[in-house]
Amino acid sequence: MSANMTPFRKMHGLGNDFVVLDARGAALPITPRRAAAIADRRLGVGCDQIIILEPAAEGADVFMRIRNPDGSEAGACGNATRCVAALVAEALGRDALVVRTIAGDLPVERRPGDLWCADMGPARLDWRDVPLARAMDTLHLPLGQDGVADPAACSMGNPHATFFVPDLDRVPVTTLGPGFEQDPIFPDRANIGFAQILSPEHIRLEVWERGAGRTLACGSGACATIVNAARRGLTGRHATVSLPGGDLRMEWRADGHVLMTGPVATAFTGALDLAALPA
C-alpha cells in the first residue's frame, strides 16, 4: 500500500453503515469537508457516519469519534459502538471492553450468537439535557404536522424525539423528518423517531437521523424509543425494536441505563488518499 494511503474498514449494524478509520497511531486530517466527501455515496466510500478510532485515557480501551455525512460531530451511535467494540475486542482477544465517546463511556460485551450488548448509559429526561429551547415536559412536546404529533423526548448522549403512530407505513418519514429535525424547539437539532407499538414487547421504528437522514437502523434511536414508550406506558422496560435493517433487543434498566443487543458485520476493507479529498 502506498505511504499516502489510509486504510479503512466498512462496517455496519443492521445496515446502519460506517467507514471506520484508525487514528490511534497517528492523527488523521479528517476535517468536516473531508468527512462529508468520504460519506458521499457517489463520489466517496459512502456511509451513514465516519468513525475515527483515537487513543483513550485510562478507564477505556478506545475513543470513538463520530462524524455525520454533513461533517458535524455526533455524541452517540449505538450501532457504531457495537461495531467498534467487536473490532477492538478481536484485536485484543477479549469479549468485553469500554468504548469512550464525547458523551461518556460505554461498556460493551459479547453475547451468545456473536451478538454484542452495549450499555448506552442512562437516558436523560430533563428538558435541559435533550436539549430543548425552553422549559417543558419532555413526555409531551408541542410539536406536530399532518396528523403526526405529541412526541416524547430524551437524550441518549444525543437529542431524540419519538412520535408514536398507529401505522408506520402511512408516515412520510423523508417528508416530515427534516422539518422536525430542524424545528426551533431543538436548538441542537434532533434525531426523529417514528414508532408503531405492535405489542407491549415489540416496537416497529424508523428514524430520521440528525445530519444523516433516513437510515436502515439507529441504535440510539432504538434506545430513546424503548425509554419513551415505557414512560408513556405503551410497553414495559424490555422490547424488541424492529428497524428496516433488522431487530435490536432493548432493555431500560431500573438504574436508568439502556442496554442494546444486536449484530455487527464487516462489508469490506480498502484505503483512502485523504490528501486527494477536499480539506
C-alpha positions in Angstrom: 0.0 0.0 0.0 1.3 3.5 -0.9 2.5 5.5 2.1 0.0 8.2 1.5 -3.0 5.8 1.6 -5.0 5.4 4.8 -6.7 2.0 5.4 -10.4 1.9 6.3 -12.9 -0.7 7.2 -16.6 -0.5 6.1 -18.8 -1.9 8.8 -22.5 -1.9 9.6 -25.0 -2.8 12.3 -28.3 -3.8 10.6 -27.4 -1.8 7.6 -26.5 1.4 9.5 -23.1 1.7 7.8 -19.8 3.3 8.8 -16.4 4.0 7.4 -14.0 3.2 10.3 -10.6 4.9 10.3 -7.8 4.2 12.9 -6.1 7.3 14.2 -4.7 5.6 17.3 -1.2 5.5 15.9 -1.2 9.0 14.3 -3.7 11.7 14.0 -5.7 11.9 10.7 -6.7 15.1 9.0 -10.5 14.5 9.0 -12.0 17.9 8.5 -15.8 18.3 8.3 -15.4 18.7 4.5 -13.3 15.5 4.2 -15.8 13.6 6.3 -18.6 14.7 4.0 -16.6 13.6 1.0 -15.9 10.2 2.4 -19.6 9.7 3.3 -20.8 10.7 -0.2 -22.3 7.5 -1.8 -21.4 8.6 -5.3 -18.1 10.3 -5.0 -16.7 8.7 -1.8 -17.0 5.4 0.0 -20.5 6.1 1.3 -21.8 5.7 4.8 -24.2 7.0 7.4 -21.3 8.1 9.7 -17.5 8.2 9.7 -16.0 6.6 12.8 -12.5 7.6 13.9 -10.7 5.5 16.5 -8.4 7.5 18.8 -6.3 6.7 21.9 -8.3 6.6 25.1 -7.0 7.7 28.5 -7.2 5.3 31.5 -10.5 3.7 32.0 -11.4 2.9 28.4 -10.0 0.8 25.6 -10.6 3.1 22.7 -12.0 6.6 22.0 -14.7 6.7 19.2 -15.2 10.0 17.4 -18.3 10.2 15.2 -18.8 12.4 12.1 -22.1 12.7 10.3 -22.3 12.9 6.5 -22.7 16.7 6.7 -19.4 16.9 8.6 -21.0 17.6 12.0 -19.9 15.7 15.1 -22.3 13.3 16.8 -22.2 12.3 20.5 -23.5 8.8 20.3 -24.2 6.0 17.8 -25.3 2.6 19.2 -24.7 0.5 16.1 -21.2 2.0 15.7 -20.4 1.4 19.3 -21.1 -2.3 18.8 -19.0 -2.4 15.6 -16.0 -0.6 17.2 -16.2 -2.9 20.2 -16.2 -6.0 18.1 -13.3 -4.7 16.0 -11.1 -3.7 19.0 -12.1 -6.8 21.1 -11.0 -9.1 18.3 -7.6 -7.4 18.2 -7.2 -7.6 22.0 -8.5 -11.1 22.2 -11.3 -10.1 24.7 -15.0 -10.4 25.0 -15.6 -7.1 26.9 -14.3 -3.6 26.7 -15.1 0.1 27.2 -15.7 2.5 24.3 -15.3 6.1 25.2 -17.2 8.9 23.3 -17.7 12.6 23.9 -21.0 11.6 25.6 -19.4 9.2 28.0 -18.0 5.7 28.5 -20.0 2.7 27.0 -19.2 -0.8 28.3 -19.8 -3.5 25.6 -19.6 -7.3 25.8 -20.1 -10.2 23.5 -23.3 -12.3 23.9 -24.1 -15.7 22.5 -24.8 -15.9 18.8 -22.0 -13.4 18.1 -24.2 -10.5 19.3 -22.8 -7.5 21.1 -24.5 -5.8 24.0 -23.8 -2.1 24.6 -24.6 -0.3 27.8 -25.6 3.1 26.2 -25.7 4.8 29.6 -28.6 6.5 31.3 -31.4 8.2 29.5 -31.5 11.9 30.3 -35.0 13.2 30.6 -34.8 16.8 31.7 -35.5 19.4 29.0 -32.1 20.9 29.5 -30.5 17.5 28.8 -32.2 16.9 25.5 -31.7 20.0 25.0 -34.9 21.8 24.3 -35.3 25.5 23.6 -37.3 26.2 26.8 -38.7 24.5 29.8 -41.4 21.9 29.1 -42.5 18.4 29.8 -40.3 16.1 27.8 -43.0 13.4 27.8 -45.3 15.6 25.6 -43.8 18.2 23.2 -46.0 20.7 21.4 -44.9 19.6 18.0 -46.8 18.1 15.1 -47.7 18.1 11.4 -50.0 16.2 9.1 -51.5 14.2 11.9 -48.2 13.2 13.4 -47.9 14.9 16.8 -47.2 14.8 20.5 -43.6 13.3 20.6 -41.7 12.4 23.7 -38.0 13.5 24.0 -34.9 12.3 25.8 -31.2 12.4 25.4 -29.0 9.3 24.8 -25.9 11.4 24.5 -27.6 13.0 21.5 -31.1 14.5 21.2 -34.1 12.3 20.3 -37.8 12.9 19.8 -40.1 9.9 19.3 -43.5 10.1 17.6 -45.9 7.2 18.3 -48.0 6.5 15.3 -50.8 3.9 14.6 -49.5 2.9 11.1 -45.8 3.4 10.3 -46.4 2.6 6.6 -48.5 5.7 6.3 -45.9 8.1 7.7 -43.9 10.1 5.1 -40.6 9.9 7.0 -38.5 11.7 4.5 -41.0 14.5 4.2 -41.6 15.1 7.9 -38.2 14.2 9.2 -36.1 17.2 8.0 -38.6 19.7 9.3 -38.9 18.1 12.8 -35.1 17.7 12.9 -34.6 21.4 12.5 -37.6 22.7 14.4 -36.6 25.7 16.7 -37.7 23.6 19.7 -34.4 21.7 19.3 -31.5 24.2 19.5 -29.0 21.4 18.5 -31.4 19.8 16.1 -32.7 16.2 16.9 -33.0 12.7 15.7 -36.6 12.0 14.9 -38.1 8.6 15.5 -41.5 7.3 14.2 -42.6 4.3 16.3 -45.5 1.9 16.0 -46.3 -0.2 19.0 -47.0 -3.8 17.8 -47.3 -5.3 21.3 -46.0 -4.5 24.8 -42.8 -6.3 23.8 -42.4 -5.3 20.2 -42.0 -1.9 18.5 -41.5 -1.0 14.9 -39.3 2.0 14.3 -37.9 4.3 11.6 -35.6 7.1 12.3 -34.6 10.3 10.5 -31.1 10.9 11.9 -29.8 14.3 12.6 -27.2 15.1 9.9 -27.6 11.8 8.2 -31.2 11.4 7.1 -33.2 8.2 6.9 -31.2 5.2 7.9 -31.8 1.4 7.9 -31.2 1.4 11.7 -30.4 3.8 14.5 -29.2 2.3 17.8 -29.5 5.4 19.9 -32.9 6.0 18.4 -34.0 2.5 19.5 -32.7 3.3 23.0 -34.8 6.5 23.1 -37.8 4.7 21.8 -37.9 2.0 24.5 -37.4 4.7 27.1 -40.2 7.0 25.7 -42.5 4.0 25.1 -42.1 2.8 28.7 -42.5 6.3 30.1 -45.8 6.5 28.2 -47.0 3.1 29.5 -47.1 1.7 26.0 -44.5 -1.1 26.7 -42.5 -2.5 29.6 -38.8 -2.0 30.0 -37.9 -4.9 27.7 -38.8 -5.0 24.0 -37.6 -5.9 20.5 -37.3 -2.9 18.3 -37.6 -3.8 14.6 -35.9 -1.4 12.2 -35.8 -1.6 8.4 -32.4 -3.3 8.7 -33.4 -5.8 11.4 -34.0 -6.2 15.1 -32.4 -4.9 18.3 -33.1 -6.3 21.8 -33.6 -3.4 24.2 -33.8 -3.0 27.9 -34.2 0.1 30.1 -32.8 -1.0 33.4 -34.2 0.2 36.7 -31.0 2.3 37.2 -31.8 4.3 34.1 -29.2 2.7 31.8 -30.3 1.4 28.4 -28.9 -1.9 27.1 -28.9 -2.6 23.3 -28.0 -6.0 21.9 -27.5 -6.7 18.2 -25.2 -7.9 15.4 -22.3 -6.3 13.7 -20.7 -7.0 10.2 -17.7 -6.0 8.1 -18.7 -5.3 4.5 -15.2 -4.7 3.0 -11.9 -3.0 3.6 -9.9 -0.5 1.5 -7.7 2.5 1.5 -8.2 6.3 1.0 -5.9 9.0 -0.2 -7.1 11.7 2.3 -4.9 14.3 0.6 -6.9 14.0 -2.6 -10.2 14.8 -0.7 -11.3 18.4 -0.2 -9.9 19.9 3.0 
